[in-house]
Amino acid sequence: MGRPKEFDPDRAVAEAMDVFWAQGYGATSPQQLADKLHIGKGSLYNAFGGKRQLFDLALRHYLDLRVEGLTYWLEGTGPAKDRLREALLFFVKGDLDNPDRRGCLATNSAVEFGRLDEAVATQVRALFDRAESVFESLVARGQREGDIRSDVDAKALASMLLNATTGLHVLSRLEPGPDRLTRVVDATLALL
């Protein structure tokens, strides 16, 4: 008889993230999580404290991944607008290629919880703040290099980019193809 697999909490959080991302918090049962993680419900509670605690960990994991990915795309070499276009189109393609059309877990969570849950709102705002900061750095660089107009405040443009990105994730859940999403990307870049 082989040794049982060791439980990897980090892997479990990543797998739980996928469940919450596909279904939302409210539609996900503790049993579905236990089944996905291949553990009993009792082990789920022992390891994480419960569904809500696991959701908080999964959301934090998602937020870290999202900022890491955005930073990767935007801090590369080349003109700022080109970096931004590549990043936005990469995110659009990723959303459209996913058969579940999950959109963005942070945006989905903001819509599901609103301001009714301050802990979730705080985590999502933290992601938005971090993403906006990455956008602002890119915009400021583009302004210094003459690739992005300098007559508008970099923070204001960063907020617009955050809003456009969030909207792209929402639209991607419904759009049959990339046409409208690409128009949003192109119009956003034209404003820079």
N, CA, C and O of each residue as an XYZ file, in Angstrom:
768
protein
N       0.845     -1.179      0.000
C       0.000      0.000      0.000
C       0.891      1.243      0.000
O       1.795      1.356      0.827
N       0.639      2.175     -0.924
C       1.445      3.385     -1.040
C       1.109      4.380      0.050
O       0.057      4.308      0.684
N       2.020      5.301      0.249
C       1.799      6.355      1.225
C       0.722      7.307      0.720
O       0.666      7.583     -0.478
N      -0.124      7.809      1.596
C      -1.111      8.790      1.157
C      -0.416     10.088      0.748
O       0.638     10.442      1.276
N      -1.029     10.780     -0.197
C      -0.492     12.061     -0.634
C      -0.489     13.035      0.533
O      -1.416     13.066      1.342
N       0.569     13.825      0.603
C       0.601     14.849      1.630
C      -0.241     16.035      1.169
O      -0.256     16.389     -0.010
N      -0.921     16.622      2.104
C      -1.782     17.755      1.828
C      -0.914     19.001      1.649
O      -0.104     19.321      2.518
N      -1.076     19.691      0.549
C      -0.324     20.908      0.258
C      -1.288     22.098      0.369
O      -2.103     22.312     -0.528
N      -1.204     22.871      1.454
C      -2.145     23.976      1.643
C      -2.089     25.022      0.524
O      -3.125     25.563      0.137
N      -0.895     25.311      0.005
C      -0.793     26.305     -1.066
C      -1.517     25.835     -2.320
O      -2.216     26.612     -2.971
N      -1.347     24.576     -2.651
C      -2.038     24.014     -3.823
C      -3.545     24.009     -3.583
O      -4.330     24.283     -4.491
N      -3.937     23.695     -2.356
C      -5.359     23.674     -2.020
C      -5.975     25.069     -2.180
O      -7.094     25.197     -2.677
N      -5.259     26.102     -1.767
C      -5.758     27.471     -1.906
C      -5.912     27.817     -3.390
O      -6.903     28.432     -3.784
N      -4.937     27.424     -4.212
C      -5.014     27.687     -5.655
C      -6.198     26.955     -6.282
O      -6.884     27.511     -7.140
N      -6.440     25.728     -5.867
C      -7.582     24.976     -6.415
C      -8.903     25.566     -5.936
O      -9.869     25.629     -6.697
N      -8.950     25.996     -4.684
C     -10.159     26.637     -4.169
C     -10.419     27.945     -4.911
O     -11.567     28.294     -5.183
N      -9.346     28.665     -5.235
C      -9.479     29.904     -5.998
C     -10.211     29.640     -7.309
O     -11.085     30.414     -7.700
N      -9.861     28.559     -7.982
C     -10.518     28.227     -9.249
C     -12.007     27.964     -9.060
O     -12.816     28.345     -9.905
N     -12.372     27.314     -7.956
C     -13.788     27.030     -7.695
C     -14.545     28.332     -7.429
O     -15.595     28.580     -8.022
N     -14.007     29.156     -6.539
C     -14.667     30.432     -6.237
C     -14.732     31.327     -7.471
O     -15.723     32.026     -7.680
N     -13.693     31.309     -8.279
C     -13.632     32.138     -9.476
C     -14.693     31.707    -10.483
O     -15.315     32.549    -11.131
N     -14.900     30.412    -10.615
C     -15.882     29.900    -11.580
C     -17.318     30.066    -11.094
O     -18.216     30.319    -11.897
N     -17.542     29.927     -9.789
C     -18.908     29.864     -9.273
C     -19.314     31.050     -8.416
O     -20.506     31.315     -8.259
N     -18.358     31.763     -7.864
C     -18.665     32.800     -6.883
C     -18.684     32.210     -5.493
O     -18.744     30.993     -5.316
N     -18.633     33.074     -4.524
C     -18.607     32.613     -3.133
C     -19.931     31.972     -2.734
O     -19.957     30.861     -2.204
N     -21.026     32.678     -2.992
C     -22.333     32.208     -2.534
C     -22.756     30.877     -3.129
O     -23.426     30.086     -2.463
N     -22.376     30.621     -4.369
C     -22.795     29.392     -5.056
C     -21.857     28.213     -4.778
O     -22.086     27.109     -5.272
N     -20.813     28.441     -3.997
C     -19.854     27.378     -3.702
C     -20.131     26.802     -2.319
O     -20.169     27.531     -1.328
N     -20.324     25.497     -2.261
C     -20.579     24.854     -0.970
C     -19.283     24.299     -0.387
O     -18.339     24.011     -1.123
N     -19.241     24.149      0.935
C     -18.070     23.514      1.539
C     -17.823     22.109      0.975
O     -16.673     21.687      0.848
N     -18.879     21.397      0.641
C     -18.703     20.053      0.084
C     -18.029     20.111     -1.288
O     -17.173     19.280     -1.590
N     -18.408     21.085     -2.121
C     -17.746     21.237     -3.422
C     -16.257     21.530     -3.248
O     -15.422     21.019     -3.995
N     -15.941     22.346     -2.268
C     -14.531     22.645     -1.998
C     -13.790     21.402     -1.530
O     -12.689     21.115     -2.001
N     -14.382     20.679     -0.620
C     -13.753     19.451     -0.109
C     -13.546     18.457     -1.241
O     -12.499     17.814     -1.323
N     -14.535     18.329     -2.107
C     -14.402     17.410     -3.243
C     -13.267     17.847     -4.172
O     -12.469     17.018     -4.610
N     -13.194     19.128     -4.469
C     -12.145     19.646     -5.360
C     -10.754     19.444     -4.761
O      -9.795     19.161     -5.480
N     -10.654     19.593     -3.441
C      -9.369     19.469     -2.757
C      -9.047     18.026     -2.368
O      -7.965     17.739     -1.856
N     -10.001     17.120     -2.619
C      -9.830     15.702     -2.296
C      -9.570     15.494     -0.813
O      -8.703     14.717     -0.414
N     -10.349     16.213     -0.005
C     -10.276     16.042      1.445
C     -11.695     15.988      1.989
O     -12.646     16.351      1.296
N     -11.834     15.543      3.202
C     -13.137     15.545      3.847
C     -13.500     16.938      4.322
O     -12.633     17.796      4.486
N     -14.808     17.161      4.546
C     -15.230     18.480      5.029
C     -14.582     18.809      6.370
O     -14.231     19.960      6.629
N     -14.426     17.802      7.218
C     -13.770     18.025      8.504
C     -12.339     18.500      8.327
O     -11.874     19.380      9.050
N     -11.645     17.914      7.365
C     -10.266     18.337      7.085
C     -10.227     19.756      6.524
O      -9.295     20.515      6.793
N     -11.240     20.103      5.750
C     -11.328     21.462      5.225
C     -11.407     22.462      6.380
O     -10.701     23.470      6.400
N     -12.281     22.157      7.337
C     -12.439     23.050      8.481
C     -11.186     23.048      9.350
O     -10.783     24.094      9.860
N     -10.569     21.881      9.522
C      -9.346     21.808     10.329
C      -8.204     22.579      9.684
O      -7.440     23.250     10.377
N      -8.083     22.488      8.370
C      -6.962     23.126      7.670
C      -7.150     24.631      7.507
O      -6.184     25.391      7.580
N      -8.391     25.062      7.286
C      -8.602     26.468      6.922
C      -9.572     27.218      7.837
O      -9.648     28.445      7.777
N     -10.297     26.512      8.663
C     -11.258     27.161      9.536
C     -12.653     27.210      8.957
O     -13.625     27.380      9.693
N     -12.768     27.063      7.638
C     -14.075     27.077      7.014
C     -14.031     27.687      5.633
O     -12.982     28.121      5.155
N     -15.189     27.712      5.003
C     -15.326     28.215      3.633
C     -14.869     29.667      3.533
O     -14.136     30.020      2.610
N     -15.290     30.506      4.466
C     -14.959     31.927      4.384
C     -13.453     32.173      4.511
O     -12.883     32.977      3.773
N     -12.827     31.483      5.441
C     -11.388     31.658      5.617
C     -10.632     31.194      4.381
O      -9.639     31.807      3.988
N     -11.098     30.118      3.771
C     -10.477     29.624      2.545
C     -10.701     30.609      1.402
O      -9.806     30.824      0.584
N     -11.882     31.204      1.341
C     -12.141     32.218      0.323
C     -11.188     33.401      0.472
O     -10.637     33.888     -0.515
N     -10.996     33.860      1.706
C     -10.090     34.989      1.934
C      -8.677     34.663      1.453
O      -8.022     35.501      0.834
N      -8.212     33.455      1.734
C      -6.884     33.031      1.266
C      -6.839     32.941     -0.260
O      -5.865     33.357     -0.887
N      -7.903     32.396     -0.848
C      -7.959     32.244     -2.306
C      -7.992     33.608     -2.988
O      -7.331     33.807     -4.007
N      -8.749     34.539     -2.439
C      -8.820     35.879     -3.010
C      -7.462     36.570     -2.901
O      -7.015     37.209     -3.853
N      -6.811     36.449     -1.758
C      -5.479     37.051     -1.587
C      -4.490     36.448     -2.585
O      -3.671     37.165     -3.159
N      -4.565     35.134     -2.790
C      -3.695     34.462     -3.760
C      -3.950     35.018     -5.165
O      -3.011     35.316     -5.904
N      -5.215     35.152     -5.520
C      -5.583     35.699     -6.827
C      -5.034     37.120     -6.992
O      -4.470     37.459     -8.032
N      -5.205     37.937     -5.963
C      -4.769     39.326     -6.041
C      -3.266     39.413     -6.283
O      -2.802     40.215     -7.092
N      -2.516     38.581     -5.575
C      -1.065     38.570     -5.770
C      -0.702     38.157     -7.191
O       0.169     38.763     -7.815
N      -1.371     37.126     -7.702
C      -1.105     36.672     -9.071
C      -1.440     37.750    -10.089
O      -0.697     37.954    -11.050
N      -2.544     38.435     -9.884
C      -3.009     39.440    -10.829
C      -2.039     40.618    -10.909
O      -1.700     41.077    -11.999
N      -1.596     41.100     -9.754
C      -0.651     42.221     -9.745
C       0.688     41.782    -10.322
O       1.333     42.540    -11.047
N       1.102     40.574    -10.005
C       2.353     40.045    -10.558
C       2.289     39.993    -12.085
O       3.242     40.378    -12.762
N       1.177     39.520    -12.618
C       1.006     39.445    -14.070
C       0.965     40.819    -14.717
O       1.588     41.037    -15.757
N       0.240     41.740    -14.112
C       0.149     43.096    -14.653
C       1.520     43.767    -14.646
O       1.910     44.420    -15.613
N       2.235     43.597    -13.552
C       3.578     44.178    -13.439
C       4.494     43.602    -14.508
O       5.261     44.337    -15.131
N       4.422     42.306    -14.722
C       5.247     41.661    -15.741
C       5.011     42.310    -17.106
O       5.963     42.644    -17.812
N       3.755     42.484    -17.470
C       3.426     43.027    -18.787
C       3.795     44.493    -18.932
O       4.243     44.920    -19.996
N       3.611     45.259    -17.877
C       3.781     46.703    -18.004
C       5.197     47.194    -17.737
O       5.548     48.296    -18.160
N       6.007     46.421    -17.059
C       7.360     46.882    -16.757
C       8.391     46.425    -17.774
O       9.588     46.621    -17.562
N       7.967     45.834    -18.850
C       8.888     45.407    -19.893
C       9.423     46.588    -20.689
O       9.053     47.738    -20.453
N      10.288     46.284    -21.620
C      10.877     47.338    -22.458
C       9.945     47.683    -23.612
O       9.030     46.931    -23.947
N      10.201     48.827    -24.198
C       9.406     49.271    -25.337
C       8.510     50.424    -24.960
O       8.369     50.746    -23.780
N       7.899     51.054    -25.957
C       7.011     52.190    -25.705
C       5.861     51.809    -24.766
O       5.324     50.702    -24.823
N       5.507     52.754    -23.911
C       4.478     52.506    -22.898
C       3.149     52.069    -23.514
O       2.511     51.138    -23.023
N       2.735     52.735    -24.578
C       1.459     52.369    -25.213
C       1.505     50.951    -25.778
O       0.519     50.216    -25.708
N       2.634     50.577    -26.329
C       2.763     49.204    -26.847
C       2.661     48.193    -25.719
O       1.989     47.170    -25.855
N       3.333     48.478    -24.592
C       3.276     47.569    -23.432
C       1.831     47.435    -22.964
O       1.348     46.338    -22.683
N       1.161     48.571    -22.891
C      -0.215     48.571    -22.413
C      -1.124     47.810    -23.367
O      -1.950     47.010    -22.928
N      -0.983     48.046    -24.651
C      -1.811     47.344    -25.636
C      -1.593     45.836    -25.542
O      -2.557     45.071    -25.537
N      -0.344     45.408    -25.470
C      -0.046     43.975    -25.349
C      -0.677     43.390    -24.092
O      -1.248     42.300    -24.122
N      -0.568     44.123    -22.987
C      -1.133     43.628    -21.724
C      -2.650     43.503    -21.810
O      -3.210     42.468    -21.449
N      -3.315     44.550    -22.286
C      -4.780     44.522    -22.347
C      -5.277     43.432    -23.292
O      -6.230     42.719    -22.976
N      -4.637     43.304    -24.438
C      -5.054     42.258    -25.376
C      -4.754     40.861    -24.835
O      -5.499     39.920    -25.107
N      -3.677     40.721    -24.077
C      -3.375     39.431    -23.434
C      -4.483     39.072    -22.446
O      -4.947     37.932    -22.415
N      -4.906     40.048    -21.639
C      -5.971     39.780    -20.669
C      -7.295     39.470    -21.373
O      -8.033     38.583    -20.945
N      -7.592     40.195    -22.443
C      -8.816     39.929    -23.222
C      -8.776     38.506    -23.767
O      -9.744     37.757    -23.641
N      -7.657     38.140    -24.371
C      -7.532     36.802    -24.940
C      -7.676     35.734    -23.857
O      -8.356     34.726    -24.053
N      -7.035     35.961    -22.723
C      -7.142     35.002    -21.619
C      -8.576     34.831    -21.152
O      -9.025     33.714    -20.895
N      -9.300     35.953    -21.041
C     -10.702     35.871    -20.623
C     -11.544     35.138    -21.664
O     -12.371     34.297    -21.314
N     -11.335     35.456    -22.948
C     -12.144     34.838    -24.002
C     -11.793     33.368    -24.213
O     -12.659     32.566    -24.564
N     -10.534     33.012    -24.003
C     -10.115     31.619    -24.193
C     -10.615     30.700    -23.097
O     -10.644     29.483    -23.281
N     -11.007     31.253    -21.963
C     -11.493     30.431    -20.859
C     -12.942     30.043    -21.134
O     -13.801     30.918    -21.249
N     -13.223     28.755    -21.241
C     -14.594     28.349    -21.576
C     -15.623     28.744    -20.517
O     -16.810     28.857    -20.824
N     -15.185     28.954    -19.283
C     -16.111     29.348    -18.217
C     -16.409     30.844    -18.222
O     -17.345     31.304    -17.568
N     -15.588     31.608    -18.980
C     -15.762     33.069    -19.040
C     -15.895     33.638    -17.626
O     -16.885     34.289    -17.293
N     -14.890     33.382    -16.814
C     -14.929     33.749    -15.402
C     -14.716     35.235    -15.150
O     -15.104     35.735    -14.094
N     -14.108     35.956    -16.096
C     -13.799     37.363    -15.853
C     -12.687     37.493    -14.831
O     -11.690     36.775    -14.902
N     -12.845     38.390    -13.897
C     -11.846     38.695    -12.870
C     -12.438     38.373    -11.503
O     -13.518     38.859    -11.167
N     -11.748     37.567    -10.722
C     -12.252     37.186     -9.400
C     -12.425     38.408     -8.505
O     -13.379     38.466     -7.728
N     -11.537     39.371     -8.595
C     -11.657     40.573     -7.765
C     -12.912     41.359     -8.140
O     -13.685     41.755     -7.267
N     -13.111     41.582     -9.432
C     -14.294     42.308     -9.890
C     -15.557     41.528     -9.548
O     -16.538     42.107     -9.082
N     -15.537     40.222     -9.778
C     -16.694     39.386     -9.444
C     -17.014     39.490     -7.951
O     -18.179     39.573     -7.562
N     -15.972     39.485     -7.127
C     -16.167     39.568     -5.676
C     -16.700     40.935     -5.269
O     -17.541     41.039     -4.376
N     -16.207     41.990     -5.932
C     -16.716     43.332     -5.642
C     -18.205     43.407     -5.953
O     -18.967     44.020     -5.205
N     -18.618     42.790     -7.047
C     -20.030     42.799     -7.425
C     -20.846     41.929     -6.467
O     -21.933     42.322     -6.044
N     -20.325     40.754     -6.125
C     -21.080     39.839     -5.264
C     -21.228     40.379     -3.841
O     -22.301     40.284     -3.245
N     -20.156     40.941     -3.304
C     -20.187     41.373     -1.911
C     -20.494     42.853     -1.744
O     -21.058     43.263     -0.730
N     -20.123     43.662     -2.745
C     -20.302     45.104     -2.613
C     -19.604     45.615     -1.368
O     -18.488     45.202     -1.053
N     -20.258     46.501     -0.677
C     -19.703     47.030      0.567
C     -20.289     46.321      1.770
O     -20.106     46.762      2.905
N     -21.000     45.214      1.528
C     -21.614     44.484      2.631
C     -20.582     43.737      3.465
O     -20.834     43.407      4.623
N     -19.437     43.476      2.881
C     -18.384     42.741      3.585
C     -17.097     43.552      3.493
O     -16.432     43.565      2.457
N     -16.760     44.216      4.567
C     -15.616     45.130      4.554
C     -14.302     44.409      4.319
O     -13.398     44.982      3.709
N     -14.163     43.173      4.780
C     -12.911     42.435      4.571
C     -12.675     42.178      3.084
O     -11.557     42.347      2.596
N     -13.716     41.773      2.366
C     -13.586     41.548      0.927
C     -13.361     42.879      0.221
O     -12.493     42.979     -0.647
N     -14.128     43.895      0.581
C     -13.976     45.208     -0.039
C     -12.553     45.728      0.146
O     -11.980     46.310     -0.775
N     -11.991     45.524      1.311
C     -10.626     45.982      1.589
C      -9.619     45.259      0.706
O      -8.709     45.883      0.161
N      -9.778     43.939      0.562
C      -8.857     43.178     -0.291
C      -8.966     43.610     -1.752
O      -7.952     43.774     -2.430
N     -10.181     43.791     -2.230
C     -10.363     44.171     -3.633
C      -9.840     45.587     -3.861
O      -9.181     45.846     -4.868
N     -10.124     46.502     -2.942
C      -9.585     47.855     -3.075
C      -8.055     47.827     -3.088
O      -7.423     48.593     -3.815
N      -7.468     46.949     -2.288
C      -6.005     46.840     -2.260
C      -5.479     46.414     -3.632
O      -4.464     46.934     -4.094
N      -6.164     45.470     -4.285
C      -5.752     45.078     -5.635
C      -5.883     46.259     -6.582
O      -4.963     46.555     -7.345
N      -7.013     46.927     -6.534
C      -7.227     48.057     -7.431
C      -6.173     49.139     -7.192
O      -5.673     49.740     -8.143
N      -5.836     49.386     -5.928
C      -4.794     50.375     -5.621
C      -3.443     49.947     -6.182
O      -2.719     50.755     -6.763
N      -3.112     48.679     -6.005
C      -1.827     48.180     -6.512
C      -1.793     48.231     -8.039
O      -0.787     48.636     -8.622
N      -2.877     47.826     -8.682
C      -2.932     47.858    -10.146
C      -2.842     49.295    -10.638
O      -2.125     49.581    -11.597
N      -3.555     50.188     -9.995
C      -3.512     51.590    -10.401
C      -2.098     52.154    -10.260
O      -1.664     52.954    -11.089
N      -1.395     51.750     -9.235
C      -0.023     52.200     -9.036
C       0.889     51.723    -10.167
O       1.752     52.469    -10.630
N       0.695     50.476    -10.612
C       1.479     49.945    -11.732
C       1.145     50.715    -13.010
O       2.037     51.059    -13.785
N      -0.146     50.984    -13.223
C      -0.547     51.791    -14.382
C       0.059     53.192    -14.307
O       0.533     53.721    -15.312
N       0.042     53.786    -13.127
C       0.568     55.142    -12.976
C       2.064     55.181    -13.302
O       2.535     56.118    -13.946
N       2.793     54.186    -12.867
C       4.229     54.132    -13.182
C       4.447     54.062    -14.694
O       5.317     54.740    -15.240
N       3.647     53.233    -15.356
C       3.768     53.112    -16.809
C       3.406     54.436    -17.495
O       4.108     54.872    -18.407
N       2.345     55.056    -17.073
C       1.917     56.319    -17.669
C       2.987     57.386    -17.460
O       3.322     58.117    -18.392
N       3.520     57.480    -16.257
C       4.558     58.479    -15.979
C       5.778     58.235    -16.865
O       6.367     59.180    -17.390
N       6.152     56.981    -17.029
C       7.275     56.659    -17.918
C       6.954     57.076    -19.349
O       7.784     57.679    -20.029
N       5.737     56.749    -19.803
C       5.314     57.122    -21.151
C       5.293     58.626    -21.347
O       5.629     59.123    -22.421
N       4.897     59.352    -20.306
C       4.893     60.815    -20.400
C       6.322     61.360    -20.500
O       6.590     62.273    -21.281
N       7.226     60.802    -19.714
C       8.631     61.238    -19.781
C       9.240     60.955    -21.154
O      10.042     61.735    -21.665
N       8.843     59.824    -21.738
C       9.418     59.411    -23.018
C       8.652     59.977    -24.217
O       9.054     59.760    -25.361
N       7.567     60.691    -23.974
C       6.808     61.314    -25.049
C       5.827     60.394    -25.758
O       5.297     60.753    -26.810
N       5.575     59.215    -25.201
C       4.661     58.243    -25.803
C       3.215     58.458    -25.339
O       2.270     58.047    -26.012
N       3.060     59.097    -24.196
C       1.732     59.349    -23.618
C       1.628     60.841    -23.340
O       2.574     61.463    -22.856
N       0.477     61.399    -23.649
C       0.277     62.841    -23.488
C       0.580     63.278    -22.054
O       0.260     62.578    -21.094
N       1.191     64.422    -21.938
C       1.622     64.907    -20.621
C       0.702     65.978    -20.048
O       0.966     66.494    -18.962
N      -0.370     66.322    -20.752
C      -1.275     67.371    -20.272
C      -2.361     66.843    -19.340
O      -3.237     67.599    -18.919
N      -2.310     65.553    -19.016
C      -3.272     64.948    -18.094
C      -2.488     64.287    -16.971
O      -1.446     63.674    -17.206
N      -2.989     64.412    -15.762
C      -2.348     63.842    -14.592
C      -2.192     62.322    -14.737
O      -3.132     61.626    -15.121
N      -0.996     61.823    -14.426
C      -0.717     60.384    -14.569
C      -1.645     59.543    -13.699
O      -2.069     58.466    -14.118
N      -1.965     60.011    -12.508
C      -2.859     59.256    -11.622
C      -4.268     59.176    -12.216
O      -4.922     58.137    -12.124
N      -4.732     60.267    -12.824
C      -6.058     60.258    -13.449
C      -6.098     59.258    -14.604
O      -7.069     58.515    -14.749
N      -5.054     59.239    -15.418
C      -5.000     58.263    -16.512
C      -4.918     56.840    -15.971
O      -5.511     55.922    -16.539
N      -4.189     56.655    -14.879
C      -4.091     55.329    -14.271
C      -5.462     54.860    -13.773
O      -5.815     53.690    -13.919
N      -6.223     55.775    -13.191
C      -7.582     55.422    -12.739
C      -8.460     55.031    -13.923
O      -9.239     54.081    -13.839
N      -8.330     55.770    -15.033
C      -9.088     55.429    -16.235
C      -8.698     54.035    -16.736
O      -9.561     53.252    -17.132
N      -7.401     53.729    -16.719
C      -6.941     52.411    -17.173
C      -7.457     51.307    -16.264
O      -7.830     50.236    -16.743
N      -7.482     51.551    -14.969
C      -8.046     50.574    -14.035
C      -9.516     50.326    -14.358
O      -9.971     49.182    -14.384
N     -10.245     51.395    -14.598
C     -11.662     51.277    -14.933
C     -11.860     50.525    -16.249
O     -12.740     49.671    -16.353
N     -11.048     50.840    -17.242
C     -11.162     50.151    -18.538
C     -10.856     48.660    -18.389
O     -11.544     47.822    -18.972
N      -9.843     48.337    -17.623
C      -9.473     46.933    -17.421
C     -10.592     46.180    -16.709
O     -10.944     45.064    -17.091
N     -11.143     46.799    -15.677
C     -12.247     46.176    -14.943
C     -13.443     45.962    -15.867
O     -14.072     44.904    -15.845
N     -13.747     46.961    -16.670
C     -14.854     46.841    -17.618
C     -14.614     45.760    -18.657
O     -15.541     45.046    -19.037
N     -13.375     45.635    -19.121
C     -13.045     44.577    -20.089
C     -13.329     43.198    -19.504
O     -13.848     42.318    -20.190
N     -12.982     43.018    -18.225
C     -13.236     41.718    -17.595
C     -14.737     41.426    -17.499
O     -15.161     40.283    -17.669
N     -15.527     42.447    -17.229
C     -16.978     42.248    -17.150
C     -17.530     41.928    -18.540
O     -18.295     40.978    -18.704
N     -17.140     42.726    -19.542
C     -17.630     42.482    -20.904
C     -17.221     41.101    -21.420
O     -17.982     40.454    -22.139
N     -16.027     40.656    -21.053
C     -15.542     39.370    -21.564
C     -16.400     38.199    -21.101
O     -16.374     37.132    -21.714
N     -17.153     38.388    -20.037
C     -18.021     37.308    -19.548
C     -19.201     37.083    -20.488
O     -19.813     36.015    -20.474
N     -19.525     38.094    -21.309
C     -20.716     38.026    -22.147
C     -20.446     38.057    -23.642
O     -21.226     37.514    -24.424
N     -19.365     38.679    -24.041
C     -19.109     38.889    -25.465
C     -18.804     37.579    -26.189
O     -18.086     36.726    -25.666
N     -19.357     37.422    -27.403
C     -19.089     36.195    -28.163
C     -17.697     36.164    -28.789
O     -17.210     35.098    -29.165
N     -17.059     37.321    -28.900
C     -15.744     37.381    -29.532
C     -15.023     38.649    -29.136
O     -15.494     39.390    -28.273
N     -13.891     38.905    -29.755
C     -13.037     40.008    -29.326
C     -13.380     41.389    -29.887
O     -12.765     42.373    -29.475
N     -14.327     41.497    -30.799
C     -14.537     42.763    -31.513
C     -14.780     43.958    -30.587
O     -14.046     44.944    -30.646
N     -15.790     43.878    -29.745
C     -16.108     45.006    -28.861
C     -14.957     45.256    -27.881
O     -14.628     46.406    -27.587
N     -14.355     44.193    -27.383
C     -13.271     44.327    -26.413
C     -12.059     45.012    -27.045
O     -11.409     45.844    -26.412
N     -11.764     44.663    -28.272
C     -10.648     45.297    -28.983
C     -10.941     46.771    -29.234
O     -10.038     47.605    -29.167
N     -12.197     47.096    -29.522
C     -12.570     48.511    -29.692
C     -12.347     49.294    -28.394
O     -11.886     50.435    -28.425
N     -12.674     48.679    -27.261
C     -12.444     49.336    -25.971
C     -10.953     49.580    -25.761
O     -10.549     50.662    -25.334
N     -10.145     48.577    -26.061
C      -8.689     48.726    -25.923
C      -8.195     49.853    -26.816
O      -7.458     50.726    -26.360
N      -8.592     49.843    -28.081
C      -8.131     50.860    -29.018
C      -8.589     52.264    -28.610
O      -7.807     53.212    -28.684
N      -9.834     52.404    -28.184
C     -10.346     53.713    -27.766
C      -9.631     54.196    -26.514
O      -9.327     55.383    -26.393
N      -9.363     53.299    -25.593
C      -8.637     53.663    -24.370
C      -7.255     54.174    -24.693
O      -6.822     55.205    -24.178
N      -6.562     53.441    -25.557
C      -5.203     53.858    -25.938
C      -5.212     55.185    -26.692
O      -4.281     55.980    -26.560
N      -6.255     55.427    -27.479
C      -6.346     56.685    -28.225
C      -6.473     57.886    -27.297
O      -6.083     58.996    -27.658
N      -7.009     57.670    -26.115
C      -7.162     58.763    -25.149
C      -5.834     59.120    -24.475
O      -5.705     60.175    -23.855
N      -4.862     58.236    -24.605
C      -3.560     58.482    -23.976
C      -2.681     59.325    -24.865
O      -1.547     59.634    -24.498
